[in-house]
Amino acid sequence: MNDILRRELAPIADAAWNFIDQQALLVLKPNLSARSIVDFSGPHGWELGAVNLGRVEVEQGEPYNGVSWGLRENLPLIEIRIPFKLNQMELDFITRGSKNPDLSAVQDAARRAAIFEDMAVYNGFKEGGIEGITQATPHDRVELSDDPEELVKAVAKAVEMLHLTGIGGPYAVVLPAKHYHALLQSTKTGYPLYQVVKEVVQGKVTWSLGIEGGLVISTRGSDYELTVGQDLAIGYHLHTKEEVDLYMTESFTFRVLEPLAAVVLSNSSD
């Protein structure tokens, strides 16, 4: 029986499906930074429609026939879909043994999906009811400098702020790609500044295309939760003689449990 992705209906051989999935995974893995930092719950499947918040909003009006009542609070999952097209002949080339078919459309869809997920976690997605980490934290922002040496000082200051608030480590640093690569290429007295930052946070230093500014965040656990229903997957829509219409999809939501567990690094112009 076909599931909601309807892959069995596509004119795509198993070998081609495997190649498509591999190409998507090659892009998703390095671009999904938030999953390695916040708590991850799932995948729970398409059936999960909302996260139970464990609260009830009690109706303040008169009881109904002597019965008081309230609504249970929950956070609904959002579903994303990114359509793309693949050339039928290119897919047939895979079955014939081609090692370099043109699957750039798959890679682009995977990149868009990863950026969207990271963006929702870090910056929030108001339309989907998601408050991001940078929106929730009450800490003062620390300036994000283009100078790698000043960046090290900014990270140290952010860690100190978390310590003083009672937020333990280890910590992680999430940077825009430009700042991350500048840090990788910089040294002081022959010692890589990237390693200095890792020692300051006693954790990982990573990058994201979905973040505005940067973050120093505790990875001790139980502060942030990313809940995934259907994990990132590729489904089938329709096809013609020349093209197959596919899509990348996912259902997820995110919630902040402890707003104090992160400090935002932002440019002075932000």
Buried (B, 14 or more C-beta within 10 A) or exposed (E): EEEEBEBEEBEBEEEBBEBBEEBBEEBBEEBBBBBEBBBBBBBBEBEBEBBEEEEEEEEEEEEEEEEEEEEEEBBEBBBBEBEBBBBBEBBBBBBEEBEEBEBEBBBBBBBBBBBBBBBBBBBBBEEBBBBBBBBBBEBEBBBBBEEBEEBBBBBBBBBBBBEEBEBEBEBBBBBBEEBBEBBEEBEEEEEBBBEBBBEBBEBBBBBBBBBBBBBBBBBBEEBBBBBBBBBBBBBBBEBEEEBBBBBBBBBBBBBBEBBBBBBBBBBEEE
